[in-house]
Amino acid sequence: MPSRPEIAVIGPNALVNIGLKSLLERIIPAADVAIFADFESLVAEDPGRFAHLFVAAETFVPHAPFFRAPGRRTIVLADGSIPEACTGMHTLDAHTSEEELVRGILRLHGGAHPRSHLAAPAPAPLTDREREVLTLVARGFRNKQIAERLGIGLTTVITHRRNLTEKLGIRSVAELTLYAVTTGLVATEQI
């Protein structure tokens, strides 16, 4: 039986680490996520076992050769600006909305592991129009844009979104996006 992939989140900000861990566990429930406050804690725990390393930019910079080593899958958590030492690395803006962070993680994950470890919930019985609206929501369209694109009224879009949240039990756009990707309605390269 293959072991569960392990992911490390490394950085000094406990809230960012805990939030990212929670998000990763929802997006990739087949993975185990560990948190490390600093580089020294990571290296003391056999870092080679981690499939991915999500590392704060301020931790990455002084240890760039370690994180850039061949075979390491490192994602740098930036705070809006990317330090020059991080050029060429996969990056995520840790100070963005949950929706954008989920999209970024899904894009990175989809490029590396097409749906290999994503949670695949049982598809709910959605109407064709609800699937169309969900697809556009997952791709980042706003209600007005969805209405224009589908040639329906704004209130109709809002009604479809309300029906989606009731049927799926999902309230956030980030989780609707995750549902759309894991059920195959939207490919990661479309978000």
Secondary structure, DSSP 8 states (H G I E B T S, - for coil): -----EEEEE-S-HHHHHHHHHHHHHH-TTSEEEEESSHHHHHTT-GGG-SEEEEEHHHHGGGHHHHHSTT--EEEEESSS--GGGTTSEEEETTS-HHHHHHHHHHHHHHHSTTSSS---------HHHHHHHHHHHTT--HHHHHHHHT--HHHHHHHHHHHHHHHT--SHHHHHHHHHHTTSS-GGG-
